[in-house]
């Protein structure tokens, strides 16, 4: 003060203790810490700009690698079915023309009923990590990410989903990726478990050799997933800190692990399991309705067969060689129908192609329309603030 008396420190005892702890921990004064925080914020903004450029859908679609990943599987698919397997195109067209259009429409509706269920499940997983996202917003983001998966290889849509939430809110990208990761783990558990049950029920008179191999792969997937999660939960951070990685990488891993294991709690797990089962029921029912709609003589998969074939097809979409497993899924589904259910080659090809028109081509058409009109791809915010437990309306990302 002007009279020469010392200035009284008006900070509370807690604030002074926190200040001393920061000085002891970081060895820097408050102004220096603010400079470092401003520098880190600038780096985060530059990193977000780089991510935006890398994850731009238009830019990805113009890349030669993406064009080739779409063109080559299509060309190979035509060559295999038309030249090597000598599929009669007229038989395909005639089968579709004679199909029950109401059942095809029902298959379409059932398939799209799965998206709100996926949105609900993801919102529950995010809630476990302290992020509140409305089911409507979660469903829209998932739908846009599926469009990316149908156009770009290597499952980039899963990263794009986390990116969309990041640019529309202040949520950590690493933590969001963790929730997407554990969601995929739930799906793989469901595919393996339901596929095994459906396969044994469908082939209860005796498993063909090819189906025995698929069953063994399913058991192996379950065991590997359980072992991987156990290792990640108990030893993941110990392994990371021993590697010569920068501190920033360890921070990102911590957020990712928080997203993985914070998303699933004992109270939420039963509900998540039920929703996951309902999601995969829509996948199986879609294929069942397609088979019923085509009504080929002597072809009857039953619900257990539809579950088994649909789950095999879904598992093959994980092959990162082409968008949505293009080429691999069609050949796999046709192979299982022919080898396991004695469907003729022409009939199996028709079933597989009609099913993929619903699950892939319709996503490309309708997803492109949604992408064009969606404000979320431009980062214009959500209908609620994920970091606000009251669910208040959100403004622009990062706003108060």
C-alpha positions, -999 to 999 in steps of 0.1 A, spaced: 0 0 0 10 37 -3 18 39 35 45 13 32 26 -15 50 28 -49 35 0 -60 12 -23 -85 28 -27 -117 8 -64 -120 3 -64 -155 -12 -80 -183 9 -58 -209 25 -69 -235 0 -58 -212 -29 -25 -206 -13 -19 -243 -8 -28 -250 -44 -4 -223 -55 24 -238 -34 17 -272 -48 18 -260 -84 51 -242 -77 66 -273 -61 53 -296 -88 61 -275 -119 88 -252 -105 72 -222 -122 55 -190 -112 18 -183 -120 25 -160 -150 48 -186 -165 22 -213 -160 -3 -191 -179 21 -187 -208 26 -224 -210 -12 -230 -208 -17 -205 -236 10 -222 -257 -6 -256 -251 -40 -242 -261 -25 -229 -293 -10 -263 -300 -43 -280 -294 -60 -256 -318 -34 -263 -345 -38 -301 -338 -76 -298 -342 -71 -279 -375 -48 -307 -387 -73 -333 -377 -101 -314 -395 -80 -315 -427 -71 -351 -423 -107 -362 -415 -123 -341 -442 -146 -365 -461 -145 -345 -493 -107 -345 -492 -106 -383 -484 -129 -391 -513 -106 -372 -538 -76 -392 -528 -64 -418 -553 -61 -444 -525 -98 -440 -516 -109 -442 -552 -89 -474 -557 -103 -489 -525 -138 -485 -540 -130 -493 -576 -108 -524 -572 -132 -545 -550 -161 -536 -573 -142 -547 -604 -130 -579 -587 -166 -586 -575 -180 -583 -610 -152 -605 -624 -156 -632 -598 -194 -634 -600 -198 -629 -637 -167 -645 -653 -154 -671 -629 -187 -682 -612 -208 -675 -643 -237 -659 -625 -267 -653 -647 -276 -616 -644 -311 -622 -658 -316 -646 -629 -306 -619 -604 -329 -593 -620 -358 -618 -622 -354 -628 -586 -355 -592 -575 -385 -584 -598 -406 -612 -583 -397 -604 -547 -423 -592 -521 -417 -555 -521 -435 -550 -487 -411 -574 -470 -381 -556 -487 -395 -524 -472 -399 -541 -438 -362 -552 -440 -353 -516 -447 -373 -503 -418 -359 -529 -394 -324 -521 -404 -328 -484 -397 -345 -490 -364 -311 -502 -352 -296 -467 -354 -316 -452 -325 -306 -482 -305 -270 -476 -313 -274 -440 -304 -289 -449 -271 -261 -474 -263 -234 -449 -271 -251 -422 -250 -251 -446 -221 -214 -454 -226 -206 -417 -227 -226 -411 -196 -204 -436 -177 -175 -412 -183 -194 -381 -172 -205 -370 -207 -242 -365 -213 -252 -367 -250 -288 -370 -261 -298 -401 -280 -308 -379 -310 -274 -363 -313 -256 -397 -308 -278 -413 -335 -270 -386 -360 -233 -387 -354 -233 -425 -357 -252 -424 -389 -227 -399 -404 -198 -422 -392 -214 -451 -410 -214 -431 -442 -177 -427 -438 -172 -464 -432 -191 -471 -464 -169 -448 -485 -135 -450 -468 -115 -481 -458 -98 -489 -425 -129 -481 -403 -121 -444 -404 -157 -438 -395 -151 -448 -359 -125 -421 -356 -147 -397 -375 -175 -402 -349 -152 -392 -320 -140 -363 -341 -175 -350 -347 -182 -350 -310 -149 -332 -304 -156 -304 -328 -191 -299 -315 -182 -298 -278 -153 -296 -254 -152 -334 -249 -118 -351 -250 -111 -369 -283 -91 -396 -266 -118 -404 -240 -145 -405 -268 -123 -429 -288 -122 -451 -257 -160 -453 -256 -161 -462 -293 -135 -489 -287 -154 -505 -258 -186 -503 -280 -168 -523 -307 -157 -548 -280 -193 -553 -270 -202 -558 -306 -175 -584 -311 -185 -603 -279 -222 -603 -291 -212 -614 -326 -191 -643 -313 -216 -654 -286 -248 -651 -307 -231 -665 -338 -219 -696 -319 -254 -701 -304 -271 -696 -337 -246 -719 -355 -250 -748 -331 -288 -745 -332 -289 -742 -369 -266 -771 -375 -276 -792 -345 -276 -823 -367 -239 -819 -374 -216 -790 -381 -200 -789 -416 -162 -786 -416 -163 -750 -428 -187 -741 -400 -166 -759 -374 -137 -736 -385 -159 -705 -381 -170 -717 -346 -134 -722 -336 -126 -687 -348 -156 -674 -327 -143 -691 -295 -108 -677 -302 -122 -642 -306 -140 -644 -273 -108 -656 -255 -86 -630 -271 -110 -602 -263 -112 -612 -227 -74 -616 -224 -69 -582 -242 -92 -563 -219 -77 -580 -188 -42 -570 -199 -53 -534 -208 -71 -530 -174 -43 -543 -152 -10 -537 -171 -19 -511 -198 -5 -480 -181 25 -498 -167 35 -508 -202 29 -473 -216 50 -455 -190 79 -479 -196 80 -470 -233 100 -440 -245 69 -419 -252 64 -382 -245 43 -371 -215 15 -360 -239 11 -395 -252 7 -409 -217 -20 -382 -210 -38 -393 -241 -36 -429 -230 -50 -421 -196 -81 -404 -212 -85 -433 -236 -84 -458 -207 -109 -436 -188 -132 -438 -218 -128 -476 -221 -133 -486 -185 -153 -457 -172 -180 -463 -199 -191 -497 -184 -202 -500 -148 -219 -530 -131 -252 -511 -129 -252 -501 -166 -238 -534 -180 -272 -554 -180 -289 -526 -199 -260 -524 -224 -261 -561 -230 -298 -560 -237 -295 -531 -261 -266 -548 -279 -287 -579 -283 -315 -558 -298 -291 -541 -322 -279 -574 -336 -314 -587 -337 -322 -560 -362 -293 -571 -383 -305 -607 -383 -341 -598 -389 -332 -577 -419 -315 -607 -436 -344 -630 -426 -369 -606 -442 -348 -604 -474 -348 -642 -477 -385 -643 -471 -391 -615 -496 -372 -633 -524 -390 -666 -516 -367 -689 -535 -380 -725 -537 -364 -747 -511 -345 -719 -494 -354 -715 -457 -328 -703 -433 -350 -698 -403 -342 -672 -377 -312 -691 -363 -297 -694 -398 -304 -657 -405 -287 -648 -373 -256 -669 -381 -252 -656 -417 -259 -620 -408 -233 -621 -380 -207 -636 -403 -213 -608 -427 -210 -582 -400 -178 -597 -387 -163 -596 -423 -170 -558 -425 -141 -554 -401 -116 -564 -428 -99 -531 -435 -91 -537 -472 -121 -520 -486 -150 -497 -474 -176 -517 -455 -158 -549 -463 -168 -545 -500 -162 -577 -519 -151 -597 -488 -186 -596 -472 -204 -606 -504 -181 -636 -510 -183 -646 -474 -221 -645 -472 -225 -664 -505 -199 -690 -494 -218 -697 -461 -252 -699 -478 -239 -723 -504 -217 -745 -482 -238 -744 -450 -274 -741 -462 -272 -757 -497 -285 -726 -515 -277 -724 -552 -250 -700 -563 -274 -677 -581 -299 -676 -552 -272 -669 -527 -257 -641 -548 -292 -625 -551 -297 -627 -513 -263 -612 -506 -266 -583 -531 -302 -573 -520 -291 -573 -484 -261 -552 -492 -282 -527 -511 -302 -521 -479 -272 -521 -455 -246 -502 -477 -260 -485 -508 -289 -470 -489 -265 -456 -463 -244 -440 -491 -276 -423 -506 -294 -413 -474 -261 -406 -455 -249 -383 -482 -281 -363 -478 -278 -362 -441 -241 -352 -444 -250 -323 -467 -276 -308 -443 -261 -318 -409 -247 -289 -389 -225 -313 -369 -200 -318 -397 -193 -281 -395 -190 -281 -357 -220 -259 -351 -228 -276 -318 -252 -301 -302 -287 -298 -289 -272 -301 -254 -239 -296 -237 -221 -330 -231 -202 -315 -201 -233 -300 -185 -251 -324 -162 -283 -304 -164 -285 -309 -202 -288 -273 -210 -287 -262 -246 -252 -259 -260 -238 -231 -280 -207 -232 -302 -180 -256 -291 -160 -243 -262 -186 -216 -254 -196 -209 -218 
